[in-house]
């Protein structure tokens, strides 16, 4: 195996593969990245048995085809290279890797590529849906922060793709906050769904930032395959039924606030550090055309309060939230103004962007309240 490749191009692919690999693996071969050179293309693959990422790049200068399992330290070495061509040679008997350039060379141990696990495949009867890359990217970006890390409820540890003939809905929740993001531009036949784990969702987010083409998603009851231009990601899905998320969204919310999102975010960030470290409680008192935001920690004799002008319709209301969750939600909305809707202080509050085009997207964020001690 021998070929010439630009250093930064190879490094970019190897670094992405590193995000798939675990620090501890049950199979030693998974500490390596598979390189396969064939038909003018270099195929690069990494796996943790649950998630497999494959990338392809054209190699204009190939002297000998072959394959090798290369150690992850290869990417660490390439970080220090300026942009230049590298000649990579692999001994077919010992799998030793030699990387040479104009002024030097280095050698790394390689391993038998036959030990690398095969790529999981979805069934021939798998459901296939096409997403525009920006649509899929936005669905992941808007929801992944709200997914859980709960060993007792694994179905919450990912993004729920809930698709009907009218739209695709992306949902994530950790039981404290919930995000529902709908896209009417995704058309499917019938109703279908799956739960994508957080790790492959984060990998897709890294890849989709540079994609504009259509992404083909094929999935069965166990696995999903995402096919992009130059990349393919295959992962095991989370098995089980996602909670009936629509039932927890309050529909009657007479108390409504319209407020500048950036200003509210800044105030919450200023006041929140003065609240109790254990709970992070922050209070919102809603009165006519004004929100008073306050926090206090009696143990350390510290407190803060600030008022913001707003448009408010409803009765006077005081409600408490965990400040870190409120900050997360406000940071993951991007309109200038948001609407806060409440039924009462004991039920979940809705935070909605103002100015979204409902024909293109629909975002709803829900936050559970905290008890306010007298």
Secondary structure as UniProt FT lines:
FT   STRAND          2..6
FT   HELIX           7..18
FT   TURN            19..20
FT   HELIX           28..31
FT   STRAND          32..38
FT   TURN            39..40
FT   STRAND          41..47
FT   STRAND          51..58
FT   STRAND          61..64
FT   STRAND          66..71
FT   HELIX           73..78
FT   TURN            79..80
FT   STRAND          85..90
FT   TURN            92..94
FT   STRAND          97..101
FT   TURN            102..103
FT   STRAND          104..108
FT   STRAND          110..111
FT   HELIX           113..115
FT   TURN            124..125
FT   STRAND          127..132
FT   HELIX           133..143
FT   HELIX           144..146
FT   HELIX           154..156
FT   STRAND          158..163
FT   STRAND          168..173
FT   STRAND          177..183
FT   TURN            184..185
FT   STRAND          192..197
FT   HELIX           198..208
FT   TURN            209..210
FT   STRAND          214..219
FT   STRAND          223..228
FT   TURN            229..230
FT   STRAND          231..236
FT   HELIX           245..248
FT   STRAND          255..260
FT   HELIX           261..272
FT   TURN            273..274
FT   TURN            277..279
FT   STRAND          281..287
FT   TURN            288..289
FT   STRAND          290..297
FT   HELIX           298..300
FT   STRAND          302..309
FT   STRAND          311..313
FT   STRAND          317..322
FT   HELIX           323..331
FT   STRAND          337..342
FT   TURN            345..346
FT   STRAND          349..354
FT   TURN            358..360
FT   STRAND          362..367
//
